[in-house]
């Protein structure tokens, strides 16, 4: 009986959490252009509007481009930093880890204002590439954490054996370390990509007046009224995130990525 009660409780709790998404999904298939739930009629035309309308399509391309590039830059920053922290055990080396985590732990508005001030002072405010760098700095924590977990899972005896056989640092990294951390590398990129795709404040503060990403487009469009296309974009974002995180869970070591220790480490 207790088990049945627990299942009912968790089912009700899950339904409560899913209710906003269910409402948005229902609104996104409204046949008419109104904010109504349950939906009045059924139509997928608003999903097609994302790709047919030039403004929504350009915003989608801008969001995908920004997310892909900023995640790659964040990974390029996090990889050598995680490699350095894994090899160096000096206490002062932890300073670099704190610096890497700091942008994500600060309130987004503070980080966004800091980046806005920096780019305005240097004269580069409004350039699309500044949003790439800003998002990379803001989300570098995610690949840094996943890569740190990946490096911590490596058996150092493998590295020592490769060094004993005459391999230099570059060869050890390419042949031993990189294959072992590859799932964490992909996971870190995926996490940064998804969050960059949905981020609004930093993008708006850096390039909001010259480039519209989808989140910026939604907020700008709200000034002229509501359309179910906004709900369709929301469901599209959720679907992309679910697919990416599902692939990470399927092919990656999800418990390890969430911080669980192996049995040998306990």
N, C-alpha and C positions, 0 to 999 in steps of 0.2 A: 504493500500500500504506500509505503514511503517512497518507493521508487516511482510509482505512478504519479504521486503528488509532485515529485521533483520534475518529472517530465512535463507535466502540465504547467508547472511554474515556469520552467525554462522556455516552453513553447509560447506562453503568454508574454514573457519578457522579450523573446525574439520578435514576436508580432508587434509589440509596442515599439521596438527599435526600428522595425521595417515599415511602420505605418506612413511616415513622411515620404519614403521612397515609393510606396504603393500609390499614394495620392499623386505624386509628381508623374509617375508612370501613367496613371489614368488620365491626367490632364494632357499629357503629351500626345495622346491618341484621340483627343476630341476632334470631331468632324468640323465643328465651328470654332471660330477664333474667340474663345472665351475661357474664363477661368472657372471651370465647372467640374465637380466630382460628385457622383459617378459621371464618367464621360458621356456626353450627348452624341451618340453615334460612334463610329470607329473609322479612323483614317490614319494612315502612316505618311500622309503628305507632309506633315511638319518635319519629319525626319529627312525627307527628300529636299526640303527647303534648305537644310544645312549645306547641301552640295549644289543646289541649283542657284541659290541666291549668291551673287558675287561677294557681297559684304560678309556673309556668314562663311562662305568658302574660303575667302582670304584670311579671315580670322582663324579658321581651323588650320590652315597651312602655317600661319604665323605661330600658332600655339605648338604644333607638332615640331616645327623647325627649332623654336626656342627650347623646347623640352629636350629634344635629341642632342642639340649642341651643348646646352648647359650641363646635362648629365654626363656627356663625354668629358667636358672640361673638369667637372667635379671629380670624376674618376681619375683623370690625369693628375690632379692635385693630391688626391687621397692615396693613390697607389705608392708613390715614392715615400710619402710621409708614413704610411703604415709599415712599409718595408724598413724604413729607418728606425721607427720605434720598436720594431720586433728585434732588430739586430743590436740596438743600443739599450743597455739596461741602466744607464746613468740616470739619476733622479732628475737632472735638468732637462732630459729629453722629454719628460712628461709635459713640459711647458708647451711644446708644439702640439700635443694632443689637446690640451686645453684651448689653444688658439683655434684648432680645427673644429672643436665642438661649440665654441662660443657663439658664432652667428646664429645657430639654430636654437640655442637655449634662450637667447634674448627675445623679447617681444618683437613680433614681425614689424610693427610700426617703428620701433627704435632702429632696427636694422635698415629698414627702407629709408628712413630719414637720414641715417648716416651715409648710405649709398647715394641718395639724392644730393646731399651736400658735397660729397666727394666728386661726383661727376660734374656738378655745376661749377665747382671750383676749378677743376681741370679743363673745363671748356668742352667736354665731350657729351654733355647732357643731351639726351634725345637720340643718340646713335643706337641703332639696333644691337650692335655688338656689346654695348654696355649692359643690356638686359641679360645677355648670355653669361657674362662674367659675374654679374650681380647674383643671378640664380645659382651659378656654380659655387660662389662663396657661401650663399645662404644654405645650400643643400649639401655641401661637402661633408657634413657630419654623417650622412647616411652611408655613403660608400666607405667612409673612414671607419665606421663602427663595424660594418659587415666584413671589411678586409682585415681589420684587427682580429675579429673572431676567426677568420680563415687562417691567418698567420699563427694564431695561438694553437690551432689544431694540428699544425705541422710537427711531425716528429723530427726534432733537431738532429737525431742520429743519421737521418737520411742526408742532411746537408753536410754533416761532418764526414760521412762516407764519400760523398762526391768531392769534397775538398781534398780528402786523403788520396783520391784517385787522380788528382791534379787539375780538377776543374776550377776555373776562376769564378769570380762572383757573377759575372754576366752569364756564363754557362750554367751555373747552379740555378740562377733565377729562371732562365729560359727552360731548362730541362727538368728541374725538380720542383721549384717553388710555384711557377706559373700554372702548371697543370693541376696542382693541389688546391690553389685558391681560385681557380676559374669559376666554380659555381658562386662563390662569394663576390667575385668581380661582376658577374652578370646580375646577381641580386642587387648589389649596390647601384648599378646603373638603372635597373628597373625601378627601384624605390625613388631615386632622384628624378627619373623621367616622369613618373606618375604625379609626384608632388609638384614638379615644375609645371606640368600640364594644367594643374588646377590652381596654381598660385595667382593671386591678384594684386596684393598690396605692393610688393617689390617691383613687379612689372609695371604697374601704373605709375609708381614714383619715378621710374627711370625712363620709360619710353611710352607712357600712356597717351601722350598727345601726338605721337608720330606713328605708332604701330599698335593695332588692336589685336590682342589675343582674344580667345573665346571668353574667358572670364571678364575681360575689360569690355568686350562687345556686349555681353549680357547686361552689365551695369549701365552702359551708355544707352542701350536700347530701352531700359526701364523708364527713361525720361520721356519716351514717346508712347508709352503704354505697354501692356502685356500681350505677348503672343505665345502660343503653345510651342513655338520653336525653341524658346528658352528652356522649357521643360524637356524637350527632345535632346538638347545639348547636354543637360544634366544627366539624363539616362545614358547618353553616349559615353560621358566621362566615367560613370559608374561601371558600365560594361567593359570599357578598356581597362580600368583598374582591376576589376574582377578577373579578367582574362590573364593579365600580366601577373598578378599575385597568385592566381591559380597555377600558372606555369612554374613560378618560383617554388610554390609548395610542392608541386609534382616532381620537379627535377632537382630541386635544391634540398639542402638539409635544413628544413624549416625549424625544428627545435633548436638546432645550434645557432641559426640566425636570430632566434628570439632570446638567445642568451643561456640556453640550457647547457649544462656541463655533461660531458661524456661520463660513462660509468667509472672509467679509470681515473677521472679527475676529482671524484667525490671522496 
